[in-house]
Amino acid sequence: MMRTTWLLAFTVGAASFATSAAGARCGAARASALSAVRLRALPRRAAVCLAAKPKKPAKAGGFGAKPATPTGPTAKELLAQATKVYEALDAMTSTDDAQTPVTQWSITVRADGVPELSDWVPIALLALHCAGVSEPSALVPGALAAARREVLEAGGQVVPKLRTAPRQNLEFAYEPLHSFSKHVCDGLSTIGTAREDARRTLGVEAGASAADLKRAHRKLVMELHPDRFVGDEAGAAAAIDRMRAVSEAYEQLGGGRGGRAGGGAGGDRPAGSWYEGIGGKARAEFTAVGKLGKDEAQPWLDVAGACGHRLGVCALAADVPLDFVARNVMRTAAASANAAAAAAADGADDGVEGARAQEAASVA
């Protein structure tokens, strides 16, 4: 009897244990199935993220971080603002008030190693409002450095090479707007006729070298010297008038400075500066300031806020800088061609001399 009772209890317990184990297995199976259903219901990327182990958040600024959004106005926006200021200041100069504190300047740029910028190219106009300043020209370099970004944007919109030119190679220059208008804009329109007349006055041909000009000038100076007209008042008066014309012609053709007015050859930048030579010695207000940076802007920044000075920038008409860019490209190409021809001629001369030496050696 006891044996039967014990077997019955064991059977019931075993059955109960099997039942509970089977239930646990079924519960686990149901949970796994539900989890699989949930993962299938999500997008693949979300499902992977849900199944993967959580990761620590990446530190800001590391590799792959989004670049910082630039702050402040763009160069184009700065130029637009500066142009509005320029227009307002320019309106002040149109009045009859001779005491207006506004001065206007032409800005030019050049860069080594860039054929388009091998000589000066005018790219912008600068207007300064400097009340109570007797010599505003002293403030131009600082103002130009402070407005460097706007000036380069004005030029870059017309001359794309200006955007890619190395900033460390850029040089700047300025001159009063009235000088630029008279000697450059107006002067270039008549420079061909003026130079032809000057050559006729000196008695030289087109393409005369600096030495030729100097000899012709010296010869005429001796012929027209006052000592040759002692006792001849009429002849002396005529000689004075003619000597004045000879001096002007000599200056028009470069005053014996060769490439300054007529251009030269060799290298990326022509000998002297053709642009600087426009107008001859009469154009004395052109000023090269070289390279500009933050340090050069400080003198203007120190006084502008305290004294209420203002500056404006305006782009030149597109055909103006493009005309000088084209001239630079042609003159640089001509200089390179001349240099190549000279090198070839030297090589040919060396070959002839070598052949002669070899022939002499064989005879000996």
C-alpha positions as CSV (number, residue, x, y, z in Angstrom):
1,M,0.0,0.0,0.0
2,M,2.8,2.4,0.9
3,R,4.6,1.5,-2.2
4,T,1.6,2.2,-4.3
5,T,1.0,5.6,-2.6
6,W,4.7,6.6,-3.1
7,L,4.5,5.7,-6.8
8,L,1.3,7.6,-7.2
9,A,2.8,10.7,-5.6
10,F,6.0,10.5,-7.7
11,T,3.9,10.2,-10.9
12,V,1.7,13.2,-10.0
13,G,4.9,15.3,-9.1
14,A,6.7,14.3,-12.2
15,A,3.6,15.2,-14.3
16,S,3.3,18.5,-12.6
17,F,7.0,19.3,-13.1
18,A,6.7,18.3,-16.8
19,T,3.7,20.5,-17.2
20,S,5.4,23.5,-15.6
21,A,8.6,23.0,-17.7
22,A,6.5,22.7,-20.9
23,G,4.7,25.9,-19.9
24,A,8.0,27.7,-19.4
25,R,9.2,26.5,-22.7
26,C,6.0,27.6,-24.4
27,G,6.2,31.0,-22.7
28,A,9.7,31.5,-23.9
29,A,8.8,30.5,-27.4
30,R,5.9,32.9,-27.4
31,A,8.1,35.8,-26.2
32,S,10.7,35.0,-28.8
33,A,8.0,34.9,-31.5
34,L,6.6,38.3,-30.4
35,S,10.1,39.8,-30.4
36,A,10.7,38.5,-33.9
37,V,7.4,39.9,-35.0
38,R,8.3,43.3,-33.5
39,L,11.7,43.3,-35.3
40,R,10.1,42.4,-38.6
41,A,7.5,45.2,-38.2
42,L,10.3,47.9,-37.9
43,P,12.5,49.2,-40.7
44,R,15.8,47.2,-41.1
45,R,18.0,50.0,-39.7
46,A,15.7,50.5,-36.7
47,A,15.6,46.8,-36.1
48,V,19.4,46.5,-36.1
49,C,19.6,49.4,-33.7
50,L,17.1,47.8,-31.4
51,A,18.9,44.5,-31.4
52,A,22.4,45.9,-31.1
53,K,24.1,46.9,-27.9
54,P,23.8,50.5,-26.9
55,K,26.9,52.6,-27.8
56,K,28.4,55.6,-26.0
57,P,27.5,59.0,-27.7
58,A,30.3,60.3,-29.9
59,K,32.1,63.4,-28.7
60,A,31.4,66.6,-30.5
61,G,34.1,67.9,-32.9
62,G,35.6,64.5,-33.6
63,F,36.0,62.8,-37.0
64,G,32.8,62.8,-38.9
65,A,31.3,65.7,-37.0
66,K,29.3,68.2,-39.0
67,P,31.3,71.3,-40.0
68,A,30.4,74.5,-38.1
69,T,27.9,76.7,-39.9
70,P,29.7,79.9,-41.1
71,T,28.6,83.0,-39.3
72,G,28.6,86.6,-40.4
73,P,27.9,88.1,-43.9
74,T,29.5,86.7,-47.0
75,A,31.9,88.7,-49.2
76,K,29.1,89.3,-51.7
77,E,26.8,90.7,-48.9
78,L,29.6,92.9,-47.5
79,L,30.2,94.3,-51.0
80,A,26.5,95.1,-51.4
81,Q,26.5,97.0,-48.1
82,A,29.7,98.8,-49.0
83,T,28.3,99.8,-52.4
84,K,25.3,101.5,-50.7
85,V,27.7,103.5,-48.6
86,Y,29.7,104.4,-51.7
87,E,26.6,105.6,-53.5
88,A,25.7,107.8,-50.5
89,L,29.2,109.3,-50.3
90,D,29.3,109.8,-54.0
91,A,26.1,111.8,-53.9
92,M,27.8,114.1,-51.4
93,T,30.6,114.9,-54.0
94,S,28.1,115.9,-56.6
95,T,27.2,119.0,-54.6
96,D,28.9,122.4,-55.1
97,D,30.4,122.3,-51.6
98,A,34.2,122.4,-52.1
99,Q,34.7,121.5,-48.4
100,T,33.1,118.1,-48.7
101,P,35.0,115.6,-46.5
102,V,34.6,112.8,-49.1
103,T,37.5,111.7,-51.3
104,Q,37.4,109.0,-54.0
105,W,40.2,106.6,-55.1
106,S,40.9,104.1,-57.8
107,I,42.1,100.7,-56.5
108,T,44.4,98.4,-58.5
109,V,45.9,95.0,-57.9
110,R,48.6,92.8,-59.3
111,A,50.0,89.3,-58.5
112,D,53.2,87.5,-59.3
113,G,52.8,84.3,-61.3
114,V,49.4,85.1,-62.7
115,P,49.6,86.3,-66.3
116,E,46.2,88.1,-66.1
117,L,47.5,90.1,-63.1
118,S,51.2,90.5,-64.2
119,D,50.7,94.3,-64.2
120,W,48.3,96.5,-62.4
121,V,44.6,96.0,-63.0
122,P,42.0,98.5,-61.7
123,I,39.2,96.6,-60.0
124,A,37.3,99.0,-57.7
125,L,36.6,102.5,-56.4
126,L,37.0,103.5,-52.8
127,A,35.2,106.4,-51.1
128,L,36.3,107.8,-47.8
129,H,34.4,110.2,-45.5
130,C,37.0,111.7,-43.2
131,A,35.7,115.0,-41.6
132,G,38.5,117.2,-40.2
133,V,41.3,115.3,-41.8
134,S,43.7,117.5,-43.8
135,E,45.5,114.6,-45.5
136,P,43.0,111.8,-46.1
137,S,45.5,110.1,-48.4
138,A,47.4,109.0,-45.3
139,L,44.4,106.9,-44.3
140,V,43.8,105.2,-47.6
141,P,46.2,102.2,-47.0
142,G,44.5,101.4,-43.7
143,A,41.0,101.8,-45.2
144,L,42.0,99.7,-48.2
145,A,43.3,96.9,-45.9
146,A,40.1,97.1,-43.8
147,A,37.9,96.8,-47.0
148,R,40.2,94.2,-48.6
149,R,37.5,91.5,-48.7
150,E,35.0,93.8,-50.4
151,V,37.6,95.1,-52.9
152,L,38.6,91.6,-53.9
153,E,35.0,90.5,-54.2
154,A,34.4,93.5,-56.6
155,G,37.3,92.4,-58.7
156,G,36.6,88.7,-58.5
157,Q,33.2,89.1,-59.9
158,V,34.8,90.2,-63.2
159,V,38.2,88.6,-63.1
160,P,37.8,85.0,-61.9
161,K,41.6,84.6,-61.6
162,L,41.6,87.0,-58.8
163,R,39.7,84.5,-56.6
164,T,42.3,81.8,-57.1
165,A,45.4,83.9,-57.0
166,P,47.5,83.3,-53.9
167,R,46.6,85.9,-51.3
168,Q,50.2,86.3,-50.2
169,N,51.1,87.4,-53.8
170,L,48.6,90.1,-54.1
171,E,49.8,93.7,-54.1
172,F,47.6,96.8,-54.0
173,A,47.9,100.4,-55.2
174,Y,45.7,103.5,-55.3
175,E,45.4,106.9,-56.8
176,P,42.9,109.8,-56.7
177,L,39.9,109.2,-58.9
178,H,40.5,112.4,-60.8
179,S,44.0,111.2,-61.7
180,F,42.7,107.8,-62.8
181,S,40.0,109.4,-65.0
182,K,42.4,111.9,-66.6
183,H,45.5,109.9,-67.2
184,V,44.2,106.3,-67.5
185,C,40.6,106.5,-68.8
186,D,40.9,109.6,-71.0
187,G,44.6,109.1,-71.7
188,L,44.2,105.6,-73.2
189,S,41.6,106.8,-75.6
190,T,44.2,109.2,-77.2
191,I,47.5,107.5,-76.3
192,G,48.0,106.1,-79.8
193,T,47.8,109.6,-81.5
194,A,49.8,111.2,-78.7
195,R,52.6,108.7,-78.9
196,E,52.7,109.0,-82.7
197,D,53.0,112.8,-82.4
198,A,55.7,112.4,-79.7
199,R,57.8,110.1,-82.0
200,R,57.5,112.6,-84.8
201,T,58.6,115.4,-82.5
202,L,61.7,113.5,-81.4
203,G,62.4,112.1,-84.9
204,V,62.4,108.4,-83.9
205,E,60.6,105.4,-85.3
206,A,58.0,103.2,-83.7
207,G,59.7,100.6,-81.4
208,A,62.6,102.9,-80.6
209,S,64.6,101.7,-77.6
210,A,65.2,103.8,-74.4
211,A,68.7,104.5,-75.6
212,D,67.4,105.7,-79.0
213,L,64.9,108.1,-77.2
214,K,67.7,109.4,-75.0
215,R,70.0,110.1,-77.9
216,A,67.3,111.9,-79.9
217,H,66.3,114.0,-76.9
218,R,69.9,114.9,-76.1
219,K,70.6,115.9,-79.7
220,L,67.5,118.2,-79.8
221,V,68.4,119.8,-76.4
222,M,71.8,120.7,-77.8
223,E,70.3,122.1,-81.0
224,L,67.8,124.2,-79.1
225,H,70.2,125.5,-76.4
226,P,69.7,129.2,-75.7
227,D,73.5,129.9,-76.4
228,R,72.8,129.1,-80.0
229,F,70.4,132.0,-80.3
230,V,72.3,134.9,-78.8
231,G,71.1,138.1,-80.5
232,D,68.2,136.3,-82.2
233,E,65.2,137.0,-80.0
234,A,62.7,135.5,-82.4
235,G,64.8,132.3,-82.8
236,A,65.3,132.0,-79.1
237,A,61.5,132.3,-78.5
238,A,60.8,129.6,-81.1
239,A,63.5,127.4,-79.6
240,I,61.9,127.7,-76.2
241,D,58.5,126.6,-77.6
242,R,60.0,123.8,-79.5
243,M,62.0,122.7,-76.4
244,R,58.8,122.5,-74.4
245,A,57.3,120.2,-77.0
246,V,60.4,118.0,-77.1
247,S,60.3,117.6,-73.3
248,E,56.6,116.7,-73.4
249,A,57.3,114.2,-76.2
250,Y,60.1,112.6,-74.2
251,E,57.9,112.2,-71.2
252,Q,55.1,110.8,-73.3
253,L,57.4,108.1,-74.6
254,G,58.8,107.2,-71.2
255,G,61.4,109.8,-70.6
256,G,64.2,107.4,-71.3
257,R,62.8,104.8,-68.8
258,G,62.3,102.2,-71.4
259,G,59.7,99.6,-70.3
260,R,58.0,102.0,-67.9
261,A,55.9,103.6,-70.6
262,G,56.5,101.4,-73.6
263,G,56.7,98.0,-72.1
264,G,59.5,95.5,-71.9
265,A,60.2,91.8,-72.1
266,G,61.3,89.0,-69.9
267,G,59.7,87.2,-67.0
268,D,56.0,87.0,-65.9
269,R,56.0,90.7,-65.2
270,P,57.2,93.1,-67.9
271,A,60.2,95.2,-67.3
272,G,59.0,98.2,-65.2
273,S,55.2,98.7,-65.3
274,W,53.3,99.7,-68.4
275,Y,50.3,100.7,-66.3
276,E,52.4,103.0,-64.1
277,G,53.9,104.7,-67.2
278,I,50.5,105.8,-68.5
279,G,50.4,109.6,-68.4
280,G,54.2,110.0,-67.9
281,K,55.6,112.2,-65.2
282,A,52.5,114.2,-64.9
283,R,50.8,111.3,-63.3
284,A,52.5,111.6,-59.9
285,E,49.8,110.5,-57.5
286,F,49.8,106.8,-58.2
287,T,50.9,105.0,-55.0
288,A,51.8,101.3,-54.6
289,V,51.3,100.0,-51.0
290,G,52.3,96.4,-51.7
291,K,50.7,93.6,-49.6
292,L,48.0,94.3,-47.1
293,G,46.7,92.5,-44.0
294,K,45.1,92.9,-40.6
295,D,48.0,94.9,-39.3
296,E,47.8,97.5,-42.0
297,A,44.1,97.9,-41.3
298,Q,44.6,98.8,-37.7
299,P,45.4,102.6,-38.2
300,W,42.1,103.0,-39.9
301,L,40.1,101.0,-37.4
302,D,41.7,103.0,-34.5
303,V,40.3,106.3,-35.8
304,A,37.2,105.3,-37.8
305,G,35.0,104.5,-34.9
306,A,36.1,107.4,-32.7
307,C,36.0,110.0,-35.5
308,G,33.0,108.7,-37.4
309,H,34.9,108.0,-40.6
310,R,33.1,105.9,-43.2
311,L,34.2,104.0,-46.3
312,G,32.4,102.6,-49.3
313,V,33.5,100.3,-52.1
314,C,32.1,100.1,-55.6
315,A,33.0,97.8,-58.5
316,L,34.3,99.3,-61.8
317,A,32.4,98.7,-65.0
318,A,33.4,95.2,-66.2
319,D,35.0,96.3,-69.4
320,V,37.6,98.4,-67.5
321,P,39.4,95.6,-65.7
322,L,38.9,93.1,-68.6
323,D,40.7,95.5,-70.9
324,F,43.8,95.6,-68.7
325,V,43.6,91.8,-68.2
326,A,43.7,91.3,-71.9
327,R,46.7,93.7,-72.3
328,N,48.6,91.8,-69.5
329,V,48.0,88.4,-71.1
330,M,49.1,89.6,-74.6
331,R,52.2,91.4,-73.2
332,T,53.2,88.3,-71.1
333,A,52.8,86.0,-74.1
334,A,54.9,88.4,-76.2
335,A,57.6,88.5,-73.5
336,S,57.6,84.7,-73.3
337,A,57.9,84.4,-77.1
338,N,60.7,86.9,-77.2
339,A,62.6,85.1,-74.4
340,A,62.1,81.7,-76.2
341,A,63.4,83.3,-79.5
342,A,66.4,84.8,-77.7
343,A,67.2,81.4,-76.1
344,A,66.9,79.6,-79.5
345,A,69.2,82.2,-81.1
346,D,71.7,81.7,-78.3
347,G,71.5,78.0,-78.8
348,A,72.1,78.4,-82.5
349,D,75.1,80.6,-81.9
350,D,76.5,78.1,-79.5
351,G,76.0,75.4,-82.2
352,V,77.8,77.4,-84.8
353,E,80.7,78.2,-82.5
354,G,80.9,74.5,-81.5
355,A,81.0,73.5,-85.2
356,R,83.8,76.0,-85.9
357,A,85.8,74.9,-83.0
358,Q,85.4,71.2,-84.0
359,E,86.4,72.1,-87.6
360,A,89.5,74.0,-86.4
361,A,90.5,71.1,-84.2
362,S,90.2,68.6,-87.1
363,V,92.4,70.9,-89.3
364,A,95.0,71.2,-86.7
